[in-house]
């Protein structure tokens, strides 16, 4: 097994455009946000969670749409390797969905946040220590840089919220990308405004955000969004 990408320099990883460098950069930012989340309360916790969502979900979506299909093509055990990480991504989606339905002050919220941080860190270790070194060994530097560019484009246009019902694999997740990304990014704007404006406007903004969330969750239940789903990551979304 290759050396963990956590231990490698930018040059080792194929340069700053390499998908491995981009992955490592996001993982470092994720750990910074998890440290902030541990100490945050109230509105500040909401702001950190919003930043966490905007990092985690596009990152995972780009992996599932761009990187993991390549791993399944080039590695004989690619299906099993990616399925394990997809299960972690699925649990993150389910945990965040439960968090969104849990009121501030509910004792269950702390347990959900702890488990979320635990799963995210497990996911980083599986990717940095296992999947990405295998990808590095299978592909040349030029291919890693090309994948990095595609991954970045997809990441910048991907959904930013939890969608546990959508397939973790193409074609379902690809079909879901555009409509859910639009709804999610509108919701990010509304929720961000609500967190910055705790006065009279906040209730109306919260209601608008909730309506956008409801539309997105209804949309993700369309059968086309489930195409390509592996039974190991399926969710009823209930």
N, C-alpha and C positions, 0 to 999 in steps of 0.2 A: 504494500500500500504506500502511496506517495506521502510526502510531507504535508502536514496541515497547511492550508493557505494562511492561517493565522500566523505562522512562523516564517512566511516568505515575504520578500521585499516586492515593491512594485515591479522592478525589473524581472525578478523571478517569475512573477505572475503574468508576464507578457506585456508590460507597459501600462500606462494609465488608461488606455482605451480598452484593454482586455476585460472581458466579462468577469474574470476572477477578481481583478482590482476593484471593479464596480461593486461586486458582491461584498467584498471585505469592507469597503468604505461604508456601505449601508449597515453592515453588522456592527461596526464600531458606533455608528450613530444610534442604532437600536439599543445598545448597552447604555449609552448616555441617557436616553429617554427612560429606560427602565429604572435607572438610578434616580432620576427626577420623579418618576411616578411613585416610587417607594416613599418619598417624603412629602408628596403633594396631598392637599385636602381641598374639598369644596370646589369652587370655580377653577382654581389652579389645576386640580386633578382633571377636570373636564378639558382644559386647554392642553395638558400633556397627552391625554388620551386621544384628542383630535390629531395632534402631531404624530402620535404613534400609529394611528390608523392610516394616515396619509403616507407613512413610510412602509408599514408592514404589508398592507393589502396590495398596492401596486407592485411591490417587490416580489411577493409570492405569485401574483398573477403572471408576471413576466417570466418567472421560473417555469411555471406550469405550461405556459403557452409557447415558450421559446427553448428553454434549456432541457427540461426533462424529456420532451420528445426526441431530442438529439441523443441524450443518454440512452434511451430505449433502443435507438437505432444502432449505436456503436458498441454497446456493451451487452454481452450475453445475459447478464443478470440485471440489466437496466430496469426491467419492469419491477422486480422486487425492491431494488434500491429506491426508486422514485416513489413507489407505493408507500413506503414507510414515511417519507417526508410529506407526501400528500395527506396522510392520516394526521400528521401533526398540524398541517395547514387547516385541515377540516376541524380539528379540535379548537384551534384558535378562532375560527369563524363561529363555532358554536358558543365558545366562552364569551366572545364579545357580544353576540346576540343576546345571551343571558344577562350580561352586564347592562346592556341598554334597557332591559326590562326590569332592572333592579334599582330601587329608589336609593338615593344617597342616605346613609345612615342605617341601611339594612345590614345586619351582621353578616349576611351571605356575601355581601359585596367584597369584603376583605379577602375571603377565601377564593373568590373568583379572580381577583387581581393577582393573588399569590400564584394560583395555578397558571394564569396567563403568562406571567413572567417565567415560570418554570418551563412551560412548553416552548416558549419562544427561545429560551436559552438552549434547550435540548435540540431544537431545530437548527440553530446556528452551529452547534457542535457536529451534528450529523452532516450538515452541508460542508463545513470547513474541513472536517477530518476524514470524511468518506466520499461523498458524491463529487465535490469539486476537484479533489486530487485525482479521482478517476477520470473526470472530464479532461483535466490538464494532461494526463498521460495519453489519452486517446486522440487529442487534437493538437495541431500545430499552433504556433503563436499567431499566425495570420488568421486562422479560423477563429481563435479565441477573441481576437480584436473585432472581427466581423460580427461574431455573435454578440459582443459587447454593444455594438452600435444598434443592432436589432433589439436587444434586450432593453436598452435605454429608451428607444422610441416607444416600445410597448409599455414600459413602466410609466412613462410620462402621460400616457393616454388611458391607463387602466382604471378600473373601479377602485375606490378608496375606502369602501366600507365592507363589513362582513356580509357574505351571501352564502350561507351554509348549504342551500339547496342547489346552487349552480354546480355543474360538473367541474371537477378539478382537472379535467383533460379536454383537449379539443375533440370534436368541434363545438361542444356545448359552451365551454368558457369563452371561446372566440366569438361566438354569436352573441353572447351576453355582454361583451365588452363595451360596445358603444352606448347602448341605451342605459346600462347601469352606471357607466362612468359619468354620463351627463347628469343623471339623477343624484349620484353620490357627490359630485362636485358642487352642485347647487345646494345640496344639504350641508356640505362643509361650510359654504359661505353663510348660510342661514344660522347654523349652530355656532359658528365662530362669532357672528354678530350678536347672538344671544348671550354668549359668554362675556363679550366685551360691554354689553348694555344690560346690566342687571335690573334696570328700572322698569318703567311702564311698558316699554316695547318688548321686553323679554317674553312674557306669556304668549303674545302673538307670534313671535319668532319661533318659540318652542312648538307651537301648534303647526306652523308651516313646516318645520323640520320633521315633525311626526307624520304629517301627510305625505311628504316626499319619501320618507322611509316606508310607509305603507304601500305606496305605489311601486317602489323598488322591490319589496318583498312579494307583492302580487305578481310582478313581472317575472321574478326568478322562478316561479312555480310553473311557467310555461314548459311543456314537455321538451321543446327544442333546446332549452337551457340545460337539460339533463343528459343530452346525447354524449356518449363517450365515457360516461361515469363508470368507474370501477366499483363493484359492489363493496369493496373494502373501505370506501370513503363516502358511501351514500348516506344521505340524511333526509328525513321526512320534512325537516324545516319547521317542525311543530314546536 
